[in-house]
Amino acid sequence: MTDQATEPRPPHTSPLETARAQLASAIEILGYGEGLHQMLATPRREMNVAVPLRRDDGEIVLFTGYRVQHNISRGPGKGGLRYSASVDVDEVRALAMWMTWKCAVVDVPYGGAKGGVTIDPRLHSSAELERVTRRYTSEIMPMIGPERDIMAPDIGTDEQIMAWVMDTYSVNLGYTIPAVTTGKPLAVGGSLGRPTATSRGVVHAAEAALADAGVKLDEVSAAVQGFGKVGSHAARFLHEAGARVVAVSDEHGGVRATDGLDVPALLRHVQDTGSVTGFVGGEAITNAELLSLDVDVLIPAAVEGVLDEESAGRVKARWVVEAANGPTTTEGDRILADRGVVVVPDILANAGGVVVSYFEWVQANQAYWWTEHEIAERLEQRMLASYRSVASLAHAEGLSMRDAALAIGVRRVAEAHQIRGLYP
């Protein structure tokens, strides 16, 4: 089981409060009324389910699972499935809301959804995780489907989990339905390029933001907080593009080298040991120290709320490119803006995953698969076009990149609401 390496969420931060504050800012910019605001702030559907597990030793334990469809006006729900000991319904609500705006910003025909089970996957065998996954899937069956709500991997889940979800759903309906999940293994309808799509999108967004200032990737230093599925690949792509990756971290700690880390060697070290700590090619640092390093580009790729009113004031980077969902609180955003830091927001920067998930869903529905070159090319085109739309609006209206992205996303969802009308 692979798990995105993260540090514990900082205290006194609420992803849902941050998501609601961001929406309120967009509503004010767009001039929408309170009725529409409430519709956009409220999830369309929610399901809480009991997920009992018979452990390998025969003991029975009970977990809680969630699935939230925040908005489905632009298409079926789309969002990851998270296995984490800290996940709760408010976190899932926030993540589903961010997915709504993210899908709209990159203009894929989905609404926002999210799922979670309150379980630490590292404490369970593969057989136990399979039983949890199949029971959770069976419980939420009425909500999901290729035309209703499509799952993908998130923190604590991977392509094997998605294969079990797809198989459970298919067995219950009596035929194989690959399009019910994305992020699956290639052998059962997955897409080339999907495992690294979020990371590639982050690097495309970073490159575009640097280009606006006349700077190239091979001219900058970077630090990556979170060395899991997204952060590790982002560090590798940055290194391959010539950027100097001077620090990375995971939940156990970090490592830095002023002249740049040997990222391929670090990746081998993590594969062998499970953590970046102990890597001989750099000196040990903490997660907090990484956030305040004197680098050009900071990439938070861990959990929500790491850049808050305390840590944001210590950021020395010129650019923050959000690979994680919700890494910056509302107060942290204000502080970074006051200090002139350019923040490329999560709903744009990390949208590469949902873009290629969309490609996988299209391929599964057509039963025709594209080449890796075709996928990479289409991903780059979609990310750069979306970035240009956000940057152009930000420049024209004097908005931050986040406010511009939210304005685009919220407007597209609101337009779909208004065109479809209320029923009855």
PyMOL commands that set and color helices and strands:
alter all, ss='L'
color gray80, all
select helices_A, chain A and resi 15-30+34-41+89-105+121-123+126-139+159-173+178-180+186-188+197-212+217-219+231-240+263-273+287-291+312-314+330-338+346-349+352-366+372-397+401-420
alter helices_A, ss='H'
color red, helices_A
select strands_A, chain A and resi 45-54+60-71+77-84+111-118+149-153+221-225+244-250+253-256+283-285+297-300+319-321+342-344
alter strands_A, ss='S'
color yellow, strands_A
deselect
rebuild
show_as cartoon
